[in-house]
Amino acid sequence: MEHEELLDAILKKFEGNLSYTWKDFQTKAFYESLNSDYFVVENHLNRLIGDEVLKESNDPVPYISMTRKGWFVMTNPEIAGYVTQKKEARKKEEREKATLKWAKWATIFAAATIMTWIFDKLLKK
């Protein structure tokens, strides 16, 4: 499973307004459907907490739940999901490359035109 797909899949675990403790995440039945390695899942959970999509609370037992931002990302994956964000970043990068390529050729054409004009003026003297 790709990095972004795993992040979105973890968010799907919170459907139904669920909260989990770290012990819940450490059970093989929970994390195995996401990734066979618990530490990969834990790193992605920490990333989601860092992105403020999930939050840790300590009342009365430490648990992890979804924030408003997390609900938005989970319920609107076609707009704000991690997979969508990655696709949009790739599209933006491709547009920037195409623009740079066009600008390079436009600069070469402009320089060639100016040099031709200068040589033409020098040859006419």
Backbone atoms as SQL, in Angstrom:
CREATE TABLE atoms (id INTEGER PRIMARY KEY, chain TEXT, resi INTEGER, resn TEXT, atom TEXT, x REAL, y REAL, z REAL);
INSERT INTO atoms VALUES
  (1, 'A', 1, 'MET', 'N', 0.852, -1.175, 0.000),
  (2, 'A', 1, 'MET', 'CA', 0.000, 0.000, 0.000),
  (3, 'A', 1, 'MET', 'C', 0.896, 1.236, 0.000),
  (4, 'A', 2, 'GLU', 'N', 0.576, 2.181, -0.845),
  (5, 'A', 2, 'GLU', 'CA', 1.362, 3.416, -0.924),
  (6, 'A', 2, 'GLU', 'C', 1.185, 4.242, 0.344),
  (7, 'A', 3, 'HIS', 'N', 2.107, 5.164, 0.554),
  (8, 'A', 3, 'HIS', 'CA', 2.116, 6.021, 1.726),
  (9, 'A', 3, 'HIS', 'C', 0.786, 6.777, 1.879),
  (10, 'A', 4, 'GLU', 'N', 0.345, 7.440, 0.818),
  (11, 'A', 4, 'GLU', 'CA', -0.875, 8.240, 0.885),
  (12, 'A', 4, 'GLU', 'C', -2.116, 7.363, 1.067),
  (13, 'A', 5, 'GLU', 'N', -2.119, 6.206, 0.412),
  (14, 'A', 5, 'GLU', 'CA', -3.245, 5.282, 0.558),
  (15, 'A', 5, 'GLU', 'C', -3.351, 4.779, 1.990),
  (16, 'A', 6, 'LEU', 'N', -2.220, 4.555, 2.624),
  (17, 'A', 6, 'LEU', 'CA', -2.207, 4.098, 4.016),
  (18, 'A', 6, 'LEU', 'C', -2.760, 5.187, 4.935),
  (19, 'A', 7, 'LEU', 'N', -2.384, 6.427, 4.692),
  (20, 'A', 7, 'LEU', 'CA', -2.910, 7.527, 5.505),
  (21, 'A', 7, 'LEU', 'C', -4.431, 7.613, 5.380),
  (22, 'A', 8, 'ASP', 'N', -4.944, 7.528, 4.162),
  (23, 'A', 8, 'ASP', 'CA', -6.392, 7.565, 3.967),
  (24, 'A', 8, 'ASP', 'C', -7.070, 6.346, 4.591),
  (25, 'A', 9, 'ALA', 'N', -6.441, 5.172, 4.504),
  (26, 'A', 9, 'ALA', 'CA', -7.013, 3.948, 5.085),
  (27, 'A', 9, 'ALA', 'C', -7.077, 4.040, 6.612),
  (28, 'A', 10, 'ILE', 'N', -6.076, 4.640, 7.215),
  (29, 'A', 10, 'ILE', 'CA', -6.101, 4.820, 8.680),
  (30, 'A', 10, 'ILE', 'C', -7.266, 5.720, 9.061),
  (31, 'A', 11, 'LEU', 'N', -7.478, 6.777, 8.299),
  (32, 'A', 11, 'LEU', 'CA', -8.593, 7.673, 8.601),
  (33, 'A', 11, 'LEU', 'C', -9.935, 6.946, 8.497),
  (34, 'A', 12, 'LYS', 'N', -10.046, 6.029, 7.561),
  (35, 'A', 12, 'LYS', 'CA', -11.293, 5.262, 7.391),
  (36, 'A', 12, 'LYS', 'C', -11.605, 4.422, 8.649),
  (37, 'A', 13, 'LYS', 'N', -10.575, 4.056, 9.397),
  (38, 'A', 13, 'LYS', 'CA', -10.785, 3.287, 10.632),
  (39, 'A', 13, 'LYS', 'C', -11.584, 4.090, 11.659),
  (40, 'A', 14, 'PHE', 'N', -11.610, 5.413, 11.520),
  (41, 'A', 14, 'PHE', 'CA', -12.287, 6.276, 12.482),
  (42, 'A', 14, 'PHE', 'C', -13.739, 6.572, 12.091),
  (43, 'A', 15, 'GLU', 'N', -14.216, 5.959, 10.987),
  (44, 'A', 15, 'GLU', 'CA', -15.610, 6.158, 10.580),
  (45, 'A', 15, 'GLU', 'C', -16.536, 5.728, 11.705),
  (46, 'A', 16, 'GLY', 'N', -17.602, 6.487, 11.879),
  (47, 'A', 16, 'GLY', 'CA', -18.549, 6.163, 12.939),
  (48, 'A', 16, 'GLY', 'C', -18.186, 6.846, 14.240),
  (49, 'A', 17, 'ASN', 'N', -17.345, 7.875, 14.169),
  (50, 'A', 17, 'ASN', 'CA', -16.950, 8.648, 15.345),
  (51, 'A', 17, 'ASN', 'C', -16.262, 7.777, 16.391),
  (52, 'A', 18, 'LEU', 'N', -15.354, 6.936, 15.944),
  (53, 'A', 18, 'LEU', 'CA', -14.632, 6.037, 16.839),
  (54, 'A', 18, 'LEU', 'C', -13.365, 6.688, 17.386),
  (55, 'A', 19, 'SER', 'N', -12.980, 6.243, 18.547),
  (56, 'A', 19, 'SER', 'CA', -11.708, 6.625, 19.154),
  (57, 'A', 19, 'SER', 'C', -10.979, 5.343, 19.525),
  (58, 'A', 20, 'TYR', 'N', -9.661, 5.398, 19.506),
  (59, 'A', 20, 'TYR', 'CA', -8.854, 4.217, 19.813),
  (60, 'A', 20, 'TYR', 'C', -7.756, 4.577, 20.794),
  (61, 'A', 21, 'THR', 'N', -7.360, 3.582, 21.593),
  (62, 'A', 21, 'THR', 'CA', -6.178, 3.745, 22.438),
  (63, 'A', 21, 'THR', 'C', -4.987, 3.211, 21.656),
  (64, 'A', 22, 'TRP', 'N', -3.776, 3.505, 22.149),
  (65, 'A', 22, 'TRP', 'CA', -2.589, 2.974, 21.481),
  (66, 'A', 22, 'TRP', 'C', -2.588, 1.448, 21.526),
  (67, 'A', 23, 'LYS', 'N', -3.146, 0.871, 22.602),
  (68, 'A', 23, 'LYS', 'CA', -3.212, -0.593, 22.683),
  (69, 'A', 23, 'LYS', 'C', -4.096, -1.165, 21.578),
  (70, 'A', 24, 'ASP', 'N', -5.168, -0.445, 21.226),
  (71, 'A', 24, 'ASP', 'CA', -6.023, -0.899, 20.122),
  (72, 'A', 24, 'ASP', 'C', -5.218, -0.963, 18.822),
  (73, 'A', 25, 'PHE', 'N', -4.415, 0.053, 18.592),
  (74, 'A', 25, 'PHE', 'CA', -3.608, 0.095, 17.373),
  (75, 'A', 25, 'PHE', 'C', -2.567, -1.022, 17.350),
  (76, 'A', 26, 'GLN', 'N', -2.095, -1.417, 18.527),
  (77, 'A', 26, 'GLN', 'CA', -1.042, -2.422, 18.607),
  (78, 'A', 26, 'GLN', 'C', -1.551, -3.852, 18.438),
  (79, 'A', 27, 'THR', 'N', -2.863, -4.046, 18.448),
  (80, 'A', 27, 'THR', 'CA', -3.381, -5.400, 18.228),
  (81, 'A', 27, 'THR', 'C', -3.237, -5.755, 16.759),
  (82, 'A', 28, 'LYS', 'N', -2.781, -6.954, 16.531),
  (83, 'A', 28, 'LYS', 'CA', -2.507, -7.405, 15.168),
  (84, 'A', 28, 'LYS', 'C', -3.757, -7.339, 14.295),
  (85, 'A', 29, 'ALA', 'N', -4.901, -7.627, 14.859),
  (86, 'A', 29, 'ALA', 'CA', -6.157, -7.600, 14.094),
  (87, 'A', 29, 'ALA', 'C', -6.440, -6.200, 13.554),
  (88, 'A', 30, 'PHE', 'N', -6.033, -5.170, 14.294),
  (89, 'A', 30, 'PHE', 'CA', -6.289, -3.794, 13.863),
  (90, 'A', 30, 'PHE', 'C', -5.336, -3.367, 12.753),
  (91, 'A', 31, 'TYR', 'N', -4.037, -3.494, 12.996),
  (92, 'A', 31, 'TYR', 'CA', -3.075, -2.924, 12.050),
  (93, 'A', 31, 'TYR', 'C', -2.785, -3.813, 10.844),
  (94, 'A', 32, 'GLU', 'N', -3.066, -5.107, 10.961),
  (95, 'A', 32, 'GLU', 'CA', -2.709, -6.023, 9.875),
  (96, 'A', 32, 'GLU', 'C', -3.498, -5.746, 8.589),
  (97, 'A', 33, 'SER', 'N', -4.719, -5.237, 8.714),
  (98, 'A', 33, 'SER', 'CA', -5.491, -4.900, 7.517),
  (99, 'A', 33, 'SER', 'C', -4.910, -3.668, 6.811),
  (100, 'A', 34, 'LEU', 'N', -4.100, -2.903, 7.529),
  (101, 'A', 34, 'LEU', 'CA', -3.469, -1.715, 6.949),
  (102, 'A', 34, 'LEU', 'C', -2.083, -2.037, 6.395),
  (103, 'A', 35, 'ASN', 'N', -1.263, -2.658, 7.241),
  (104, 'A', 35, 'ASN', 'CA', 0.107, -3.010, 6.873),
  (105, 'A', 35, 'ASN', 'C', 0.565, -4.101, 7.829),
  (106, 'A', 36, 'SER', 'N', 1.360, -5.010, 7.335),
  (107, 'A', 36, 'SER', 'CA', 1.794, -6.126, 8.182),
  (108, 'A', 36, 'SER', 'C', 2.789, -5.695, 9.262),
  (109, 'A', 37, 'ASP', 'N', 3.380, -4.523, 9.102),
  (110, 'A', 37, 'ASP', 'CA', 4.362, -4.017, 10.060),
  (111, 'A', 37, 'ASP', 'C', 3.725, -2.928, 10.932),
  (112, 'A', 38, 'TYR', 'N', 3.634, -3.195, 12.237),
  (113, 'A', 38, 'TYR', 'CA', 3.016, -2.234, 13.150),
  (114, 'A', 38, 'TYR', 'C', 3.727, -0.886, 13.128),
  (115, 'A', 39, 'PHE', 'N', 5.045, -0.896, 13.037),
  (116, 'A', 39, 'PHE', 'CA', 5.796, 0.356, 13.125),
  (117, 'A', 39, 'PHE', 'C', 5.527, 1.273, 11.942),
  (118, 'A', 40, 'VAL', 'N', 5.205, 0.709, 10.797),
  (119, 'A', 40, 'VAL', 'CA', 4.816, 1.527, 9.640),
  (120, 'A', 40, 'VAL', 'C', 3.496, 2.238, 9.949),
  (121, 'A', 41, 'VAL', 'N', 2.558, 1.493, 10.512),
  (122, 'A', 41, 'VAL', 'CA', 1.262, 2.074, 10.867),
  (123, 'A', 41, 'VAL', 'C', 1.446, 3.148, 11.943),
  (124, 'A', 42, 'GLU', 'N', 2.291, 2.858, 12.935),
  (125, 'A', 42, 'GLU', 'CA', 2.527, 3.825, 14.009),
  (126, 'A', 42, 'GLU', 'C', 3.136, 5.113, 13.458),
  (127, 'A', 43, 'ASN', 'N', 4.074, 5.006, 12.546),
  (128, 'A', 43, 'ASN', 'CA', 4.675, 6.200, 11.945),
  (129, 'A', 43, 'ASN', 'C', 3.629, 7.021, 11.202),
  (130, 'A', 44, 'HIS', 'N', 2.735, 6.350, 10.517),
  (131, 'A', 44, 'HIS', 'CA', 1.685, 7.063, 9.796),
  (132, 'A', 44, 'HIS', 'C', 0.671, 7.697, 10.755),
  (133, 'A', 45, 'LEU', 'N', 0.402, 7.021, 11.864),
  (134, 'A', 45, 'LEU', 'CA', -0.468, 7.609, 12.886),
  (135, 'A', 45, 'LEU', 'C', 0.163, 8.885, 13.443),
  (136, 'A', 46, 'ASN', 'N', 1.459, 8.817, 13.719),
  (137, 'A', 46, 'ASN', 'CA', 2.153, 10.003, 14.222),
  (138, 'A', 46, 'ASN', 'C', 2.134, 11.129, 13.193),
  (139, 'A', 47, 'ARG', 'N', 2.237, 10.784, 11.913),
  (140, 'A', 47, 'ARG', 'CA', 2.151, 11.798, 10.853),
  (141, 'A', 47, 'ARG', 'C', 0.774, 12.460, 10.865),
  (142, 'A', 48, 'LEU', 'N', -0.283, 11.649, 11.009),
  (143, 'A', 48, 'LEU', 'CA', -1.637, 12.201, 11.052),
  (144, 'A', 48, 'LEU', 'C', -1.847, 13.086, 12.283),
  (145, 'A', 49, 'ILE', 'N', -1.256, 12.687, 13.399),
  (146, 'A', 49, 'ILE', 'CA', -1.330, 13.520, 14.606),
  (147, 'A', 49, 'ILE', 'C', -0.569, 14.826, 14.364),
  (148, 'A', 50, 'GLY', 'N', 0.593, 14.748, 13.733),
  (149, 'A', 50, 'GLY', 'CA', 1.371, 15.944, 13.416),
  (150, 'A', 50, 'GLY', 'C', 0.664, 16.870, 12.444),
  (151, 'A', 51, 'ASP', 'N', -0.108, 16.298, 11.524),
  (152, 'A', 51, 'ASP', 'CA', -0.885, 17.096, 10.565),
  (153, 'A', 51, 'ASP', 'C', -2.161, 17.646, 11.191),
  (154, 'A', 52, 'GLU', 'N', -2.401, 17.325, 12.451),
  (155, 'A', 52, 'GLU', 'CA', -3.588, 17.733, 13.198),
  (156, 'A', 52, 'GLU', 'C', -4.873, 17.187, 12.582),
  (157, 'A', 53, 'VAL', 'N', -4.763, 16.012, 11.968),
  (158, 'A', 53, 'VAL', 'CA', -5.924, 15.305, 11.443),
  (159, 'A', 53, 'VAL', 'C', -6.457, 14.383, 12.539),
  (160, 'A', 54, 'LEU', 'N', -5.565, 13.860, 13.360),
  (161, 'A', 54, 'LEU', 'CA', -5.920, 13.096, 14.546),
  (162, 'A', 54, 'LEU', 'C', -5.366, 13.827, 15.762),
  (163, 'A', 55, 'LYS', 'N', -5.949, 13.550, 16.919),
  (164, 'A', 55, 'LYS', 'CA', -5.447, 14.170, 18.152),
  (165, 'A', 55, 'LYS', 'C', -5.391, 13.138, 19.259),
  (166, 'A', 56, 'GLU', 'N', -4.471, 13.352, 20.167),
  (167, 'A', 56, 'GLU', 'CA', -4.348, 12.516, 21.359),
  (168, 'A', 56, 'GLU', 'C', -5.004, 13.240, 22.521),
  (169, 'A', 57, 'SER', 'N', -5.816, 12.524, 23.275),
  (170, 'A', 57, 'SER', 'CA', -6.456, 13.076, 24.466),
  (171, 'A', 57, 'SER', 'C', -6.155, 12.169, 25.637),
  (172, 'A', 58, 'ASN', 'N', -6.235, 12.718, 26.844),
  (173, 'A', 58, 'ASN', 'CA', -5.898, 11.941, 28.034),
  (174, 'A', 58, 'ASN', 'C', -7.060, 11.785, 29.003),
  (175, 'A', 59, 'ASP', 'N', -8.289, 12.011, 28.580),
  (176, 'A', 59, 'ASP', 'CA', -9.435, 11.931, 29.475),
  (177, 'A', 59, 'ASP', 'C', -10.244, 10.684, 29.215),
  (178, 'A', 60, 'PRO', 'N', -10.551, 9.856, 30.083),
  (179, 'A', 60, 'PRO', 'CA', -9.832, 9.486, 31.302),
  (180, 'A', 60, 'PRO', 'C', -8.668, 8.560, 30.984),
  (181, 'A', 61, 'VAL', 'N', -8.743, 7.891, 29.824),
  (182, 'A', 61, 'VAL', 'CA', -7.664, 7.007, 29.373),
  (183, 'A', 61, 'VAL', 'C', -7.097, 7.628, 28.094),
  (184, 'A', 62, 'PRO', 'N', -5.794, 7.579, 27.901),
  (185, 'A', 62, 'PRO', 'CA', -5.244, 8.146, 26.657),
  (186, 'A', 62, 'PRO', 'C', -5.856, 7.479, 25.422),
  (187, 'A', 63, 'TYR', 'N', -6.381, 8.297, 24.512),
  (188, 'A', 63, 'TYR', 'CA', -6.980, 7.775, 23.290),
  (189, 'A', 63, 'TYR', 'C', -6.701, 8.719, 22.127),
  (190, 'A', 64, 'ILE', 'N', -6.939, 8.223, 20.935),
  (191, 'A', 64, 'ILE', 'CA', -6.732, 9.000, 19.712),
  (192, 'A', 64, 'ILE', 'C', -8.073, 9.111, 19.016),
  (193, 'A', 65, 'SER', 'N', -8.394, 10.325, 18.611),
  (194, 'A', 65, 'SER', 'CA', -9.644, 10.551, 17.895),
  (195, 'A', 65, 'SER', 'C', -9.406, 11.522, 16.745),
  (196, 'A', 66, 'MET', 'N', -10.421, 11.708, 15.954),
  (197, 'A', 66, 'MET', 'CA', -10.318, 12.550, 14.772),
  (198, 'A', 66, 'MET', 'C', -10.645, 14.004, 15.120),
  (199, 'A', 67, 'THR', 'N', -9.953, 14.925, 14.472),
  (200, 'A', 67, 'THR', 'CA', -10.247, 16.349, 14.631),
  (201, 'A', 67, 'THR', 'C', -11.230, 16.768, 13.541),
  (202, 'A', 68, 'ARG', 'N', -11.657, 18.025, 13.566),
  (203, 'A', 68, 'ARG', 'CA', -12.537, 18.534, 12.507),
  (204, 'A', 68, 'ARG', 'C', -11.849, 18.456, 11.152),
  (205, 'A', 69, 'LYS', 'N', -10.578, 18.794, 11.146),
  (206, 'A', 69, 'LYS', 'CA', -9.812, 18.694, 9.905),
  (207, 'A', 69, 'LYS', 'C', -9.799, 17.247, 9.412),
  (208, 'A', 70, 'GLY', 'N', -9.638, 16.316, 10.316),
  (209, 'A', 70, 'GLY', 'CA', -9.642, 14.908, 9.965),
  (210, 'A', 70, 'GLY', 'C', -10.973, 14.463, 9.385),
  (211, 'A', 71, 'TRP', 'N', -12.067, 14.941, 9.979),
  (212, 'A', 71, 'TRP', 'CA', -13.388, 14.595, 9.444),
  (213, 'A', 71, 'TRP', 'C', -13.545, 15.137, 8.037),
  (214, 'A', 72, 'PHE', 'N', -13.056, 16.338, 7.808),
  (215, 'A', 72, 'PHE', 'CA', -13.157, 16.920, 6.462),
  (216, 'A', 72, 'PHE', 'C', -12.362, 16.095, 5.461),
  (217, 'A', 73, 'VAL', 'N', -11.150, 15.729, 5.839),
  (218, 'A', 73, 'VAL', 'CA', -10.299, 14.930, 4.936),
  (219, 'A', 73, 'VAL', 'C', -10.944, 13.570, 4.670),
  (220, 'A', 74, 'MET', 'N', -11.474, 12.935, 5.702),
  (221, 'A', 74, 'MET', 'CA', -12.049, 11.602, 5.541),
  (222, 'A', 74, 'MET', 'C', -13.344, 11.632, 4.731),
  (223, 'A', 75, 'THR', 'N', -14.194, 12.619, 4.955),
  (224, 'A', 75, 'THR', 'CA', -15.483, 12.656, 4.264),
  (225, 'A', 75, 'THR', 'C', -15.399, 13.280, 2.882),
  (226, 'A', 76, 'ASN', 'N', -14.300, 13.934, 2.556),
  (227, 'A', 76, 'ASN', 'CA', -14.117, 14.545, 1.238),
  (228, 'A', 76, 'ASN', 'C', -12.795, 14.094, 0.617),
  (229, 'A', 77, 'PRO', 'N', -12.614, 12.800, 0.428),
  (230, 'A', 77, 'PRO', 'CA', -11.311, 12.331, -0.077),
  (231, 'A', 77, 'PRO', 'C', -10.999, 12.816, -1.490),
  (232, 'A', 78, 'GLU', 'N', -12.035, 13.107, -2.289),
  (233, 'A', 78, 'GLU', 'CA', -11.784, 13.584, -3.645),
  (234, 'A', 78, 'GLU', 'C', -11.291, 15.029, -3.663),
  (235, 'A', 79, 'ILE', 'N', -11.424, 15.721, -2.544),
  (236, 'A', 79, 'ILE', 'CA', -10.958, 17.105, -2.441),
  (237, 'A', 79, 'ILE', 'C', -9.703, 17.203, -1.580),
  (238, 'A', 80, 'ALA', 'N', -9.740, 16.568, -0.410),
  (239, 'A', 80, 'ALA', 'CA', -8.691, 16.781, 0.583),
  (240, 'A', 80, 'ALA', 'C', -7.950, 15.520, 1.007),
  (241, 'A', 81, 'GLY', 'N', -8.254, 14.382, 0.424),
  (242, 'A', 81, 'GLY', 'CA', -7.576, 13.146, 0.818),
  (243, 'A', 81, 'GLY', 'C', -6.099, 13.180, 0.477),
  (244, 'A', 82, 'TYR', 'N', -5.326, 12.363, 1.154),
  (245, 'A', 82, 'TYR', 'CA', -3.878, 12.350, 0.924),
  (246, 'A', 82, 'TYR', 'C', -3.527, 11.871, -0.479),
  (247, 'A', 83, 'VAL', 'N', -4.281, 10.916, -1.013),
  (248, 'A', 83, 'VAL', 'CA', -4.035, 10.437, -2.377),
  (249, 'A', 83, 'VAL', 'C', -4.299, 11.573, -3.361),
  (250, 'A', 84, 'THR', 'N', -5.385, 12.306, -3.150),
  (251, 'A', 84, 'THR', 'CA', -5.724, 13.431, -4.019),
  (252, 'A', 84, 'THR', 'C', -4.664, 14.519, -3.926),
  (253, 'A', 85, 'GLN', 'N', -4.190, 14.803, -2.729),
  (254, 'A', 85, 'GLN', 'CA', -3.147, 15.823, -2.564),
  (255, 'A', 85, 'GLN', 'C', -1.889, 15.443, -3.336),
  (256, 'A', 86, 'LYS', 'N', -1.540, 14.167, -3.302),
  (257, 'A', 86, 'LYS', 'CA', -0.351, 13.685, -4.026),
  (258, 'A', 86, 'LYS', 'C', -0.538, 13.843, -5.535),
  (259, 'A', 87, 'LYS', 'N', -1.731, 13.483, -6.039),
  (260, 'A', 87, 'LYS', 'CA', -2.025, 13.631, -7.470),
  (261, 'A', 87, 'LYS', 'C', -1.960, 15.094, -7.887),
  (262, 'A', 88, 'GLU', 'N', -2.512, 15.972, -7.061),
  (263, 'A', 88, 'GLU', 'CA', -2.487, 17.401, -7.371),
  (264, 'A', 88, 'GLU', 'C', -1.059, 17.940, -7.372),
  (265, 'A', 89, 'ALA', 'N', -0.248, 17.470, -6.456),
  (266, 'A', 89, 'ALA', 'CA', 1.157, 17.896, -6.416),
  (267, 'A', 89, 'ALA', 'C', 1.890, 17.440, -7.676),
  (268, 'A', 90, 'ARG', 'N', 1.602, 16.224, -8.131),
  (269, 'A', 90, 'ARG', 'CA', 2.224, 15.726, -9.382),
  (270, 'A', 90, 'ARG', 'C', 1.784, 16.559, -10.574),
  (271, 'A', 91, 'LYS', 'N', 0.487, 16.883, -10.656),
  (272, 'A', 91, 'LYS', 'CA', -0.018, 17.703, -11.763),
  (273, 'A', 91, 'LYS', 'C', 0.646, 19.071, -11.759),
  (274, 'A', 92, 'LYS', 'N', 0.776, 19.660, -10.586),
  (275, 'A', 92, 'LYS', 'CA', 1.400, 20.972, -10.475),
  (276, 'A', 92, 'LYS', 'C', 2.852, 20.904, -10.927),
  (277, 'A', 93, 'GLU', 'N', 3.558, 19.866, -10.517),
  (278, 'A', 93, 'GLU', 'CA', 4.954, 19.692, -10.911),
  (279, 'A', 93, 'GLU', 'C', 5.075, 19.533, -12.427),
  (280, 'A', 94, 'GLU', 'N', 4.176, 18.761, -13.029),
  (281, 'A', 94, 'GLU', 'CA', 4.201, 18.575, -14.477),
  (282, 'A', 94, 'GLU', 'C', 3.917, 19.887, -15.207),
  (283, 'A', 95, 'ARG', 'N', 2.972, 20.682, -14.691),
  (284, 'A', 95, 'ARG', 'CA', 2.685, 21.997, -15.300),
  (285, 'A', 95, 'ARG', 'C', 3.895, 22.906, -15.211),
  (286, 'A', 96, 'GLU', 'N', 4.566, 22.897, -14.051),
  (287, 'A', 96, 'GLU', 'CA', 5.754, 23.729, -13.885),
  (288, 'A', 96, 'GLU', 'C', 6.863, 23.302, -14.842),
  (289, 'A', 97, 'LYS', 'N', 7.049, 22.006, -15.026),
  (290, 'A', 97, 'LYS', 'CA', 8.063, 21.516, -15.966),
  (291, 'A', 97, 'LYS', 'C', 7.726, 21.941, -17.387),
  (292, 'A', 98, 'ALA', 'N', 6.443, 21.826, -17.760),
  (293, 'A', 98, 'ALA', 'CA', 6.024, 22.225, -19.110),
  (294, 'A', 98, 'ALA', 'C', 6.235, 23.728, -19.308),
  (295, 'A', 99, 'THR', 'N', 5.952, 24.520, -18.297),
  (296, 'A', 99, 'THR', 'CA', 6.141, 25.965, -18.387),
  (297, 'A', 99, 'THR', 'C', 7.619, 26.304, -18.525),
  (298, 'A', 100, 'LEU', 'N', 8.462, 25.634, -17.755),
  (299, 'A', 100, 'LEU', 'CA', 9.904, 25.884, -17.851),
  (300, 'A', 100, 'LEU', 'C', 10.445, 25.482, -19.222),
  (301, 'A', 101, 'LYS', 'N', 9.944, 24.392, -19.752),
  (302, 'A', 101, 'LYS', 'CA', 10.371, 23.950, -21.077),
  (303, 'A', 101, 'LYS', 'C', 9.969, 24.988, -22.128),
  (304, 'A', 102, 'TRP', 'N', 8.733, 25.460, -22.047),
  (305, 'A', 102, 'TRP', 'CA', 8.254, 26.487, -22.976),
  (306, 'A', 102, 'TRP', 'C', 9.081, 27.759, -22.837),
  (307, 'A', 103, 'ALA', 'N', 9.359, 28.168, -21.607),
  (308, 'A', 103, 'ALA', 'CA', 10.143, 29.399, -21.374),
  (309, 'A', 103, 'ALA', 'C', 11.554, 29.251, -21.917),
  (310, 'A', 104, 'LYS', 'N', 12.146, 28.075, -21.779),
  (311, 'A', 104, 'LYS', 'CA', 13.495, 27.843, -22.308),
  (312, 'A', 104, 'LYS', 'C', 13.509, 28.014, -23.820),
  (313, 'A', 105, 'TRP', 'N', 12.555, 27.396, -24.517),
  (314, 'A', 105, 'TRP', 'CA', 12.518, 27.500, -25.978),
  (315, 'A', 105, 'TRP', 'C', 12.147, 28.906, -26.432),
  (316, 'A', 106, 'ALA', 'N', 11.302, 29.588, -25.689),
  (317, 'A', 106, 'ALA', 'CA', 10.968, 30.972, -26.027),
  (318, 'A', 106, 'ALA', 'C', 12.195, 31.868, -25.886),
  (319, 'A', 107, 'THR', 'N', 13.001, 31.632, -24.871),
  (320, 'A', 107, 'THR', 'CA', 14.227, 32.408, -24.668),
  (321, 'A', 107, 'THR', 'C', 15.222, 32.140, -25.785),
  (322, 'A', 108, 'ILE', 'N', 15.372, 30.886, -26.170),
  (323, 'A', 108, 'ILE', 'CA', 16.289, 30.539, -27.267),
  (324, 'A', 108, 'ILE', 'C', 15.832, 31.193, -28.567),
  (325, 'A', 109, 'PHE', 'N', 14.526, 31.142, -28.839),
  (326, 'A', 109, 'PHE', 'CA', 14.000, 31.758, -30.052),
  (327, 'A', 109, 'PHE', 'C', 14.220, 33.264, -30.041),
  (328, 'A', 110, 'ALA', 'N', 13.957, 33.913, -28.910),
  (329, 'A', 110, 'ALA', 'CA', 14.145, 35.364, -28.797),
  (330, 'A', 110, 'ALA', 'C', 15.617, 35.731, -28.986),
  (331, 'A', 111, 'ALA', 'N', 16.515, 34.957, -28.380),
  (332, 'A', 111, 'ALA', 'CA', 17.953, 35.235, -28.521),
  (333, 'A', 111, 'ALA', 'C', 18.390, 35.054, -29.970),
  (334, 'A', 112, 'ALA', 'N', 17.899, 34.016, -30.622),
  (335, 'A', 112, 'ALA', 'CA', 18.259, 33.794, -32.027),
  (336, 'A', 112, 'ALA', 'C', 17.728, 34.918, -32.909),
  (337, 'A', 113, 'THR', 'N', 16.534, 35.382, -32.650),
  (338, 'A', 113, 'THR', 'CA', 15.953, 36.476, -33.423),
  (339, 'A', 113, 'THR', 'C', 16.756, 37.760, -33.238),
  (340, 'A', 114, 'ILE', 'N', 17.133, 38.065, -32.020),
  (341, 'A', 114, 'ILE', 'CA', 17.918, 39.272, -31.747),
  (342, 'A', 114, 'ILE', 'C', 19.293, 39.186, -32.396),
  (343, 'A', 115, 'MET', 'N', 19.919, 38.029, -32.314),
  (344, 'A', 115, 'MET', 'CA', 21.247, 37.864, -32.927),
  (345, 'A', 115, 'MET', 'C', 21.151, 37.996, -34.444),
  (346, 'A', 116, 'THR', 'N', 20.109, 37.444, -35.037),
  (347, 'A', 116, 'THR', 'CA', 19.915, 37.583, -36.485),
  (348, 'A', 116, 'THR', 'C', 19.735, 39.040, -36.854),
  (349, 'A', 117, 'TRP', 'N', 18.968, 39.763, -36.091),
  (350, 'A', 117, 'TRP', 'CA', 18.742, 41.196, -36.348),
  (351, 'A', 117, 'TRP', 'C', 20.053, 41.968, -36.228),
  (352, 'A', 118, 'ILE', 'N', 20.844, 41.666, -35.188),
  (353, 'A', 118, 'ILE', 'CA', 22.123, 42.364, -34.991),
  (354, 'A', 118, 'ILE', 'C', 23.070, 42.064, -36.153),
  (355, 'A', 119, 'PHE', 'N', 23.200, 40.808, -36.568),
  (356, 'A', 119, 'PHE', 'CA', 24.071, 40.455, -37.692),
  (357, 'A', 119, 'PHE', 'C', 23.600, 41.119, -38.982),
  (358, 'A', 120, 'ASP', 'N', 22.284, 41.177, -39.155),
  (359, 'A', 120, 'ASP', 'CA', 21.749, 41.832, -40.347),
  (360, 'A', 120, 'ASP', 'C', 22.111, 43.309, -40.363),
  (361, 'A', 121, 'LYS', 'N', 22.009, 43.990, -39.230),
  (362, 'A', 121, 'LYS', 'CA', 22.368, 45.423, -39.148),
  (363, 'A', 121, 'LYS', 'C', 23.871, 45.633, -39.370),
  (364, 'A', 122, 'LEU', 'N', 24.698, 44.715, -38.829),
  (365, 'A', 122, 'LEU', 'CA', 26.140, 44.853, -38.993),
  (366, 'A', 122, 'LEU', 'C', 26.556, 44.600, -40.450),
  (367, 'A', 123, 'LEU', 'N', 25.917, 43.688, -41.121),
  (368, 'A', 123, 'LEU', 'CA', 26.259, 43.363, -42.505),
  (369, 'A', 123, 'LEU', 'C', 25.812, 44.457, -43.474),
  (370, 'A', 124, 'LYS', 'N', 24.797, 45.231, -43.132),
  (371, 'A', 124, 'LYS', 'CA', 24.292, 46.288, -43.994),
  (372, 'A', 124, 'LYS', 'C', 25.173, 47.528, -43.927),
  (373, 'A', 125, 'LYS', 'N', 26.021, 47.668, -42.952),
  (374, 'A', 125, 'LYS', 'CA', 26.882, 48.865, -42.822),
  (375, 'A', 125, 'LYS', 'C', 28.010, 48.837, -43.763);
